Amino acid sequence: MQLLHSLLFSAAHHSFSFLSQHVPGVNNQLADALSCFNWQEFRHLPPDAQPLPTLVPLELLADLISPP
């Protein structure tokens, strides 16, 4: 709940919105591979994915990791 609280606060503070939905692990192989730190499987599943992650702006990151 703390992460959700921080995310909602940050969304309001930085004027962005998001939508979340539960996807069972059997239907979400990417998230399942990430949660198990199975990098080889993760890289294999989306061959057209960007090779590097999208950077989170430092101000937003600070909001997410420190309580409001």
MIFILUM-230305 format. One record per residue (C-alpha): residue in three letters; y, z, x. Coordinates in steps of 0.2 Angstrom, whole numbers, plus 2048, in hexadecimal, padded with zeros to 3 digits. Layout:
REM residues N
ALAYZX/...
***
This chain:
REM residues 68
MET800800800/GLN80C80380F/LEU80A7F1814/LEU80E7EB803/HIS81D7F6801/SER8247F0812/LEU8207DE80D/LEU8297E07FC/PHE8387E9804/SER8397DB812/ALA8387CD804/ALA8477D57FB/HIS8517D880B/HIS84E7C6812/SER84F7BD802/PHE83D7B6801/SER82F7B67F5/PHE81D7B67F6/LEU80D7B57EB/SER7FD7BD7EF/GLN7EC7BB7E7/HIS7DB7C27EC/VAL7CE7B57F2/PRO7BC7BB7F5/GLY7B67B9807/VAL7A97AD802/ASN7B77A17FC/ASN7C37A580A/GLN7BA7A181A/LEU7CA7A1824/ALA7CF7B2820/ASP7BD7B8822/ALA7BC7B1834/LEU7CD7B9838/SER7C87CA832/CYS7B97C983C/PHE7C27C384C/ASN7B77B484C/TRP7C47A8854/GLN7B879A857/GLU7B3799845/PHE7C679B840/ARG7CB78C84C/HIS7BC782845/LEU7C0783833/PRO7D277B832/PRO7D276E83F/ASP7E376883A/ALA7EB77983B/GLN7FA77D847/PRO7F3783858/LEU800791859/PRO80579E84C/THR81579E843/LEU8217AB84B/VAL8277B883F/PRO83A7BB842/LEU83D7CC84B/GLU8487D483E/LEU83A7D0831/LEU82D7D683C/ALA8367E783F/ASP8387E982C/LEU8257E682A/ILE81F7F2837/SER82B801834/PRO82D80A824/PRO83D80781A/
***
